[in-house]
Amino acid sequence: MNILLLLLIIPALTLAGLFLSRGKQQPRVVAALGMGLQFLAAFYLLFSYLRERAQGNAADMLFTSSYDWYTPLNISLDLGVDGVSVALILLTSIVILAGVLISWQMEDLPKEFFISLITLGTGVFGFFICIDLFSMFLFYELAVVPMYLLIGIWGSGPKEYAAMKLTLMLMAGSAFLLVGMLGLYFFSSGPADEHTFNIMEIAASGIPVEMQRIFFPLTFIGFGVLGALFPFHTWSPDGHSSAPTAVSMLGGYGCFRVAIFLMPQAAAELSWIFIILTGFSVIYGAFGAIRQTDLKYINAYSSVSHCGLVLFAILMLNKTAFNGAILQMISHGLMTALFFALIGMMYERTHTRIVQEMGGLLKVLPFISACYVIAGLASLGLPGLSGFVAELSIFVGAFENPDTFHRFWTILSVSAIVVTAVYILRVVGTMLMGPLKEASHASLAPASWYEKTGALLLVIPIAGIGLAPLWLSDMIQFSLAPIMRQLGF
């Protein structure tokens, strides 16, 4: 059996097991076992991929297979992976498993929560392993739909408002995407001069430049809505601050894999427009975070800045920046999941997320506080952690463009790191250091085994990528060759 099919079968079987489970304990066990197997399958995929490359397999996509869906329109399920998608599949398996463990004691509809979470994960896995536009769009929608439930039912704050705003914004983005992808299909030419959804076949045949100028903005904006592209980012602060998990990395991957790869000429011509918009996202997110007092909103605005940085790097159109963008997707996925998990742990114990109402938590919650410091230092780009590797690659790659326009926006985006350091260090100093603000905080429960396990699943790769990034960077860079050929390098 193709290993990529296994990555779809395991979550499907897990969902079936969840539907049949009873009580509160059974859904937890089923979800943990299923996502544990998915975690192992993702590592098996990584080792298989590295072995194939070591043996000299230089194909653009590995483990490819095709399954016909609707022959009259040449619609099929086409599977395949490269180093970029393998890295993001591994990231997703870590984040989903950590989410299951950290939510182990979920009391409010645990069965329905795990069904929604794993359905979301299934959509993300499918999106990363598909190489045809039709299937990618279906899995993209499958990943987005459960976000409404996860925010609207299990979120916090103005969750109904956040869920509705998310739905409306992503529906608009999906409309842009649908038009863009159908345009690519009707102006494509497969091996038998038929229209095709297969990404590799579309790239080989090429799309007329005049059509690229129409469909590139549609697809980039469509995916960019999920990637917090300014000014379509307005759902993100409320959505991220209420969501148990995030799938914003789909936006950056979609822009990279579809918009840039399939429409390189239009990307080169029109990138300046989106560089301005993504530059605003980076700065706006950082300054938005510095004004917040709620921990979840601080992290939410920080996510807007980091997602904007991913799209900014993709638009630089060179290998170094591309490599940094993928590393930033991975780093952001790990950091965001860790931040939200730790904030949830603190809220369960202190019943507040307002920074000024907390203090001295390092004394009573040493494990949770230490993990928060690590996540914060990774977010501001401290050397030795994943954020430094990603951001350094982005800024070096962006500065490779010699013109004043690119360098101006690069310098402006770099300045966001200073702002990030301000709000991260201020939160750490206020919330974790000094005396306890509340007497009741002196007897807070320490982190449980499942909370520690989930947090460590995220902390270890954050530190591991920062200390030993070359294997991951090399795997990603090898897979950038096709897109560099498309761009004429």
C-alpha positions as CSV (number, residue, x, y, z in Angstrom):
1,M,0.0,0.0,0.0
2,N,1.2,3.5,-0.8
3,I,2.3,5.2,2.4
4,L,0.5,8.3,1.4
5,L,-2.8,6.5,1.3
6,L,-2.1,5.2,4.9
7,L,-1.9,8.9,6.0
8,L,-5.6,9.2,4.9
9,I,-6.8,5.8,6.1
10,I,-5.5,6.1,9.7
11,P,-7.5,9.3,10.5
12,A,-10.5,7.9,8.7
13,L,-10.4,4.8,10.9
14,T,-9.8,6.9,13.9
15,L,-12.9,8.9,13.1
16,A,-14.9,5.7,12.7
17,G,-13.7,4.5,16.1
18,L,-14.7,7.9,17.6
19,F,-18.2,7.6,16.3
20,L,-18.5,4.2,17.9
21,S,-16.9,5.2,21.2
22,R,-18.9,5.8,24.4
23,G,-18.5,7.8,27.5
24,K,-15.7,10.3,28.0
25,Q,-12.7,8.0,28.4
26,Q,-13.1,5.9,25.2
27,P,-12.9,8.9,22.8
28,R,-9.7,10.1,24.5
29,V,-8.1,6.7,24.1
30,V,-9.2,6.2,20.5
31,A,-8.0,9.7,19.5
32,A,-4.6,9.2,21.2
33,L,-4.1,5.8,19.6
34,G,-5.1,6.9,16.2
35,M,-3.0,10.1,16.2
36,G,-0.1,8.1,17.8
37,L,-0.2,5.8,14.8
38,Q,-0.4,8.8,12.4
39,F,2.6,10.2,14.2
40,L,4.6,7.0,13.6
41,A,3.4,6.8,10.0
42,A,4.6,10.4,9.4
43,F,8.1,9.5,10.7
44,Y,8.1,6.4,8.5
45,L,7.3,8.6,5.5
46,L,10.2,10.9,6.5
47,F,12.7,8.0,6.7
48,S,11.3,6.5,3.5
49,Y,11.7,9.8,1.7
50,L,15.3,10.3,2.9
51,R,16.2,6.8,1.9
52,E,14.8,7.3,-1.6
53,R,16.8,10.5,-2.0
54,A,20.0,8.8,-0.6
55,Q,19.6,6.1,-3.2
56,G,19.6,8.6,-6.0
57,N,15.9,9.1,-6.7
58,A,15.8,12.7,-8.0
59,A,12.2,12.8,-9.1
60,D,10.3,16.0,-8.3
61,M,7.7,14.0,-6.4
62,L,8.0,10.7,-4.7
63,F,5.5,7.9,-3.9
64,T,3.2,9.1,-6.6
65,S,0.0,7.4,-7.4
66,S,-3.2,8.3,-9.2
67,Y,-6.8,7.1,-8.6
68,D,-9.5,8.1,-11.1
69,W,-12.5,9.9,-9.7
70,Y,-14.4,11.3,-12.7
71,T,-12.9,10.4,-16.1
72,P,-15.0,12.7,-18.4
73,L,-13.5,15.8,-16.7
74,N,-10.1,14.1,-16.1
75,I,-10.6,14.4,-12.3
76,S,-8.4,12.0,-10.2
77,L,-6.9,11.7,-6.8
78,D,-3.2,12.3,-7.5
79,L,-0.8,11.8,-4.6
80,G,2.9,12.7,-4.2
81,V,5.3,14.4,-1.8
82,D,8.5,16.3,-1.9
83,G,10.7,17.5,1.0
84,V,8.5,20.5,1.6
85,S,5.3,18.5,2.0
86,V,7.0,15.8,4.0
87,A,8.2,18.4,6.5
88,L,4.7,19.9,6.9
89,I,3.1,16.4,7.2
90,L,5.5,15.7,10.1
91,L,4.6,19.0,11.7
92,T,0.9,18.3,11.4
93,S,1.2,14.9,13.0
94,I,3.1,16.4,15.9
95,V,0.6,19.3,16.4
96,I,-2.5,17.1,16.2
97,L,-1.1,14.5,18.6
98,A,0.0,17.2,21.0
99,G,-3.5,18.7,20.7
100,V,-5.1,15.4,21.7
101,L,-2.9,14.9,24.7
102,I,-3.2,18.5,26.0
103,S,-7.0,18.3,25.6
104,W,-7.1,14.9,27.4
105,Q,-9.4,16.1,30.2
106,M,-11.8,18.0,28.0
107,E,-15.1,17.8,29.8
108,D,-17.4,19.6,27.4
109,L,-18.4,17.2,24.6
110,P,-15.0,15.4,24.3
111,K,-16.1,13.0,21.6
112,E,-17.4,15.7,19.4
113,F,-14.2,17.8,20.1
114,F,-11.9,15.0,19.0
115,I,-14.0,14.2,15.9
116,S,-13.7,17.9,14.9
117,L,-10.0,18.1,15.6
118,I,-9.1,14.9,13.7
119,T,-11.4,15.9,10.8
120,L,-9.4,19.1,10.6
121,G,-6.2,17.1,10.7
122,T,-7.4,14.8,7.9
123,G,-8.0,17.8,5.7
124,V,-4.6,19.1,6.4
125,F,-2.9,15.8,5.7
126,G,-4.8,15.4,2.5
127,F,-4.0,18.9,1.4
128,F,-0.2,18.3,1.8
129,I,-0.1,14.9,0.0
130,C,-2.3,15.8,-3.0
131,I,-0.8,17.1,-6.2
132,D,-4.0,17.8,-8.1
133,L,-6.0,21.0,-7.7
134,F,-9.4,19.4,-7.4
135,S,-8.4,17.1,-4.4
136,M,-6.4,19.9,-2.8
137,F,-9.5,22.2,-2.8
138,L,-11.7,19.4,-1.3
139,F,-9.2,18.7,1.5
140,Y,-8.7,22.5,2.0
141,E,-12.4,22.9,2.6
142,L,-12.5,19.7,4.8
143,A,-9.8,21.4,7.0
144,V,-11.6,24.7,7.2
145,V,-15.1,23.5,8.0
146,P,-14.3,22.0,11.5
147,M,-12.6,25.3,12.5
148,Y,-16.1,26.8,12.8
149,L,-17.1,24.2,15.3
150,L,-13.8,24.3,17.2
151,I,-14.1,28.0,17.6
152,G,-17.8,28.4,18.0
153,I,-18.2,25.6,20.6
154,W,-14.9,25.1,22.4
155,G,-13.4,28.5,21.8
156,S,-13.3,31.4,24.4
157,G,-14.2,35.1,24.4
158,P,-16.5,36.2,21.6
159,K,-16.5,32.8,20.1
160,E,-19.7,32.9,18.1
161,Y,-18.7,36.2,16.6
162,A,-15.2,34.8,15.8
163,A,-16.6,31.7,14.2
164,M,-19.0,33.6,12.0
165,K,-16.4,36.0,10.9
166,L,-14.0,33.1,10.1
167,T,-16.7,31.4,8.0
168,L,-17.6,34.5,6.0
169,M,-14.0,35.4,5.3
170,L,-12.9,31.9,4.3
171,M,-16.0,31.5,2.1
172,A,-15.0,34.6,0.2
173,G,-11.4,33.2,0.0
174,S,-12.7,29.9,-1.2
175,A,-14.7,31.7,-4.0
176,F,-11.5,33.3,-5.2
177,L,-9.7,30.0,-5.0
178,L,-12.4,28.1,-6.9
179,V,-12.4,30.6,-9.8
180,G,-8.6,30.6,-9.9
181,M,-8.3,26.8,-9.9
182,L,-11.0,26.3,-12.5
183,G,-9.2,28.9,-14.6
184,L,-5.9,26.9,-14.3
185,Y,-7.8,23.8,-15.3
186,F,-9.4,25.2,-18.4
187,F,-6.2,26.8,-19.6
188,S,-4.1,23.8,-18.9
189,S,-3.0,21.0,-21.2
190,G,-2.2,17.5,-20.1
191,P,-0.3,14.7,-21.9
192,A,-3.2,14.0,-24.2
193,D,-4.0,17.7,-24.8
194,E,-6.8,17.4,-22.3
195,H,-7.5,19.8,-19.4
196,T,-5.8,18.6,-16.2
197,F,-5.9,19.4,-12.5
198,N,-2.5,17.7,-11.9
199,I,-0.1,20.4,-10.7
200,M,3.0,18.8,-12.3
201,E,1.3,18.5,-15.7
202,I,0.0,22.1,-15.5
203,A,3.6,23.3,-14.6
204,A,5.0,21.3,-17.6
205,S,2.5,22.7,-20.1
206,G,2.4,26.2,-18.8
207,I,-0.4,28.7,-18.5
208,P,-0.6,31.7,-20.9
209,V,0.9,34.8,-19.3
210,E,-2.2,36.9,-19.9
211,M,-4.3,34.3,-18.0
212,Q,-1.7,34.1,-15.3
213,R,-2.2,37.8,-14.6
214,I,-5.9,37.1,-14.0
215,F,-5.6,33.9,-11.9
216,F,-2.5,34.7,-9.9
217,P,-4.2,37.4,-7.8
218,L,-7.2,35.2,-7.3
219,T,-5.3,32.2,-6.0
220,F,-2.9,34.2,-3.9
221,I,-5.7,36.2,-2.2
222,G,-7.7,33.0,-1.8
223,F,-5.0,31.2,0.1
224,G,-3.7,34.4,1.6
225,V,-7.0,34.9,3.5
226,L,-6.1,31.9,5.6
227,G,-2.6,33.1,5.8
228,A,-3.7,36.5,7.4
229,L,-2.9,38.5,4.3
230,F,-3.6,42.3,4.9
231,P,-6.4,43.5,4.6
232,F,-8.1,40.1,4.6
233,H,-6.7,39.3,8.0
234,T,-9.5,40.7,10.2
235,W,-10.8,37.2,11.1
236,S,-7.5,36.2,12.4
237,P,-7.2,37.9,15.8
238,D,-10.6,36.8,16.9
239,G,-10.3,33.4,15.3
240,H,-6.9,32.6,16.5
241,S,-7.7,33.8,20.0
242,S,-10.7,31.5,20.2
243,A,-9.4,28.5,18.3
244,P,-7.9,25.4,20.0
245,T,-5.6,24.9,17.0
246,A,-4.7,26.7,13.7
247,V,-4.3,25.6,10.1
248,S,-3.0,28.9,8.8
249,M,0.1,27.1,7.3
250,L,-2.2,25.9,4.6
251,G,-2.4,29.5,3.3
252,G,1.4,29.8,2.9
253,Y,1.7,26.3,1.4
254,G,-1.1,27.0,-1.1
255,C,0.5,30.3,-2.2
256,F,3.8,28.5,-2.7
257,R,2.6,25.3,-4.4
258,V,-0.2,26.7,-6.6
259,A,0.1,30.5,-7.1
260,I,3.9,30.8,-7.4
261,F,4.7,27.4,-8.9
262,L,2.0,27.4,-11.6
263,M,2.1,31.1,-12.5
264,P,5.7,32.2,-12.2
265,Q,5.6,35.0,-14.8
266,A,2.6,36.7,-13.1
267,A,4.3,36.2,-9.7
268,A,7.4,38.1,-10.9
269,E,5.3,40.9,-12.4
270,L,2.7,41.3,-9.6
271,S,4.7,40.3,-6.5
272,W,5.4,44.0,-5.6
273,I,1.7,44.5,-4.8
274,F,1.5,41.6,-2.4
275,I,4.9,42.5,-0.9
276,I,3.4,45.7,0.3
277,L,0.3,43.9,1.7
278,T,2.4,41.2,3.5
279,G,4.8,43.9,4.8
280,F,1.8,45.6,6.4
281,S,0.7,42.2,7.9
282,V,4.1,41.8,9.5
283,I,4.2,45.3,11.1
284,Y,0.5,45.4,11.9
285,G,0.6,42.1,13.7
286,A,3.6,43.0,15.8
287,F,2.2,46.4,16.8
288,G,-1.2,44.9,17.4
289,A,0.3,42.4,19.8
290,I,2.2,45.0,21.8
291,R,-1.1,46.7,22.7
292,Q,-2.9,43.6,23.9
293,T,-3.4,42.6,27.6
294,D,-5.1,39.2,26.9
295,L,-2.6,36.4,26.4
296,K,-4.6,34.8,23.6
297,Y,-4.9,38.0,21.7
298,I,-1.2,38.7,22.1
299,N,-0.5,35.3,20.5
300,A,-3.2,35.9,17.9
301,Y,-1.7,39.2,16.7
302,S,1.8,37.6,16.8
303,S,0.5,34.9,14.5
304,V,-0.7,37.5,12.1
305,S,2.8,38.9,12.0
306,H,4.5,35.5,11.5
307,C,2.0,34.4,8.8
308,G,2.6,37.6,7.0
309,L,6.3,36.9,7.2
310,V,5.8,33.5,5.5
311,L,3.9,35.1,2.6
312,F,6.5,38.0,2.4
313,A,9.3,35.4,2.1
314,I,7.5,33.5,-0.7
315,L,7.2,36.7,-2.7
316,M,10.9,37.2,-2.7
317,L,11.1,34.5,-5.3
318,N,14.6,33.1,-4.5
319,K,15.7,29.8,-3.0
320,T,17.0,31.2,0.3
321,A,13.8,33.1,1.0
322,F,11.7,30.0,0.0
323,N,13.7,27.9,2.4
324,G,13.1,30.4,5.1
325,A,9.4,30.5,4.4
326,I,9.0,26.8,4.8
327,L,11.0,26.8,8.0
328,Q,8.9,29.6,9.3
329,M,5.7,27.7,8.5
330,I,7.1,24.8,10.6
331,S,8.4,27.0,13.4
332,H,5.1,29.0,13.5
333,G,3.0,25.9,13.6
334,L,5.0,24.5,16.6
335,M,5.1,27.9,18.4
336,T,1.5,28.7,18.0
337,A,0.3,25.3,19.1
338,L,2.6,25.5,22.1
339,F,1.5,29.1,23.0
340,F,-2.2,28.2,22.9
341,A,-1.6,25.0,24.9
342,L,0.3,26.8,27.6
343,I,-2.2,29.7,27.8
344,G,-5.0,27.2,28.1
345,M,-3.2,25.4,31.0
346,M,-2.7,28.7,32.8
347,Y,-6.3,29.8,32.3
348,E,-7.6,26.5,33.7
349,R,-5.6,27.2,36.9
350,T,-5.7,31.0,37.3
351,H,-9.1,31.6,35.6
352,T,-7.7,34.7,33.8
353,R,-5.7,35.5,30.7
354,I,-5.0,39.2,31.6
355,V,-1.3,39.6,32.0
356,Q,-1.5,42.3,34.7
357,E,-3.6,39.9,36.9
358,M,-0.8,37.3,37.0
359,G,2.7,37.4,38.5
360,G,5.3,35.1,40.0
361,L,3.9,32.0,38.2
362,L,7.4,30.7,37.6
363,K,7.5,29.8,41.3
364,V,4.3,27.7,41.3
365,L,4.1,26.5,37.7
366,P,7.8,26.0,36.8
367,F,7.3,23.5,33.9
368,I,4.5,25.5,32.2
369,S,6.5,28.8,32.8
370,A,9.7,27.3,31.4
371,C,7.9,26.1,28.2
372,Y,6.3,29.6,27.8
373,V,9.8,31.2,28.0
374,I,11.1,28.8,25.3
375,A,8.1,29.5,23.0
376,G,8.5,33.3,23.6
377,L,12.3,33.2,22.8
378,A,11.6,31.2,19.7
379,S,9.0,33.7,18.6
380,L,11.5,36.6,18.9
381,G,14.2,34.7,17.0
382,L,16.7,33.7,19.7
383,P,19.6,31.7,18.3
384,G,19.4,28.0,19.1
385,L,15.7,27.9,18.5
386,S,13.6,27.3,15.3
387,G,12.5,30.9,15.0
388,F,16.1,32.2,14.5
389,V,16.8,29.7,11.7
390,A,13.6,30.6,9.8
391,E,13.8,34.4,10.2
392,L,17.5,34.6,9.4
393,S,16.9,32.6,6.2
394,I,14.0,34.9,5.2
395,F,15.8,38.2,5.8
396,V,19.0,37.0,4.1
397,G,17.0,35.8,1.1
398,A,14.9,38.9,1.0
399,F,18.0,41.1,1.0
400,E,19.4,39.2,-2.0
401,N,17.2,41.3,-4.1
402,P,19.4,44.3,-4.9
403,D,16.7,46.9,-5.7
404,T,15.6,49.6,-3.2
405,F,12.0,48.5,-3.1
406,H,12.7,45.0,-1.9
407,R,15.4,46.1,0.6
408,F,13.1,48.9,2.0
409,W,10.4,46.4,2.8
410,T,12.9,43.9,4.1
411,I,14.3,46.4,6.6
412,L,10.8,47.4,7.6
413,S,9.9,43.7,8.2
414,V,13.1,43.1,10.2
415,S,12.1,45.9,12.5
416,A,9.1,43.7,13.6
417,I,11.6,41.5,15.5
418,V,12.4,44.4,17.9
419,V,8.7,44.9,18.5
420,T,8.3,41.2,19.1
421,A,11.0,41.2,21.7
422,V,9.3,44.1,23.5
423,Y,6.0,42.4,24.0
424,I,7.4,38.9,24.7
425,L,9.9,40.0,27.3
426,R,7.3,42.3,28.9
427,V,4.8,39.5,29.2
428,V,7.4,37.1,30.6
429,G,8.6,39.7,33.1
430,T,5.1,40.6,34.3
431,M,3.5,37.2,34.3
432,L,6.2,34.9,35.4
433,M,8.6,37.0,37.5
434,G,8.2,38.9,40.7
435,P,5.8,38.2,43.6
436,L,2.5,36.4,43.3
437,K,-0.3,38.8,42.4
438,E,-3.0,36.6,44.0
439,A,-2.8,34.6,47.2
440,S,-4.9,31.8,45.5
441,H,-2.2,31.3,42.9
442,A,0.1,29.9,45.6
443,S,-1.6,26.5,45.4
444,L,-2.0,26.0,41.7
445,A,-1.9,22.4,40.4
446,P,1.3,21.4,38.6
447,A,1.2,20.2,35.0
448,S,-0.1,16.7,34.6
449,W,1.6,13.9,32.7
450,Y,-0.5,14.4,29.5
451,E,0.1,18.2,29.6
452,K,3.8,17.7,30.0
453,T,3.9,15.1,27.2
454,G,1.9,17.3,24.8
455,A,4.1,20.3,25.6
456,L,7.3,18.4,25.2
457,L,6.2,17.1,21.8
458,L,6.3,20.7,20.7
459,V,9.2,22.0,22.7
460,I,11.6,19.3,21.5
461,P,11.3,20.1,17.7
462,I,11.5,23.8,18.4
463,A,14.9,23.3,20.1
464,G,15.9,20.5,17.7
465,I,15.4,22.6,14.6
466,G,17.2,25.5,16.1
467,L,20.2,23.4,17.1
468,A,20.4,21.1,14.1
469,P,18.6,22.7,11.1
470,L,20.8,21.5,8.2
471,W,19.1,18.1,7.6
472,L,15.7,19.8,7.4
473,S,17.0,22.8,5.4
474,D,18.8,20.5,2.9
475,M,15.6,18.4,2.4
476,I,13.6,21.5,1.7
477,Q,16.1,23.1,-0.6
478,F,16.4,19.9,-2.8
479,S,12.7,20.2,-3.4
480,L,12.9,23.8,-4.5
481,A,14.5,22.9,-7.8
482,P,11.3,22.6,-9.8
483,I,10.0,26.0,-8.7
484,M,13.3,27.6,-9.4
485,R,13.2,26.2,-12.9
486,Q,9.7,27.6,-13.3
487,L,11.1,31.0,-12.3
488,G,13.9,30.8,-14.8
489,F,16.8,30.2,-12.3
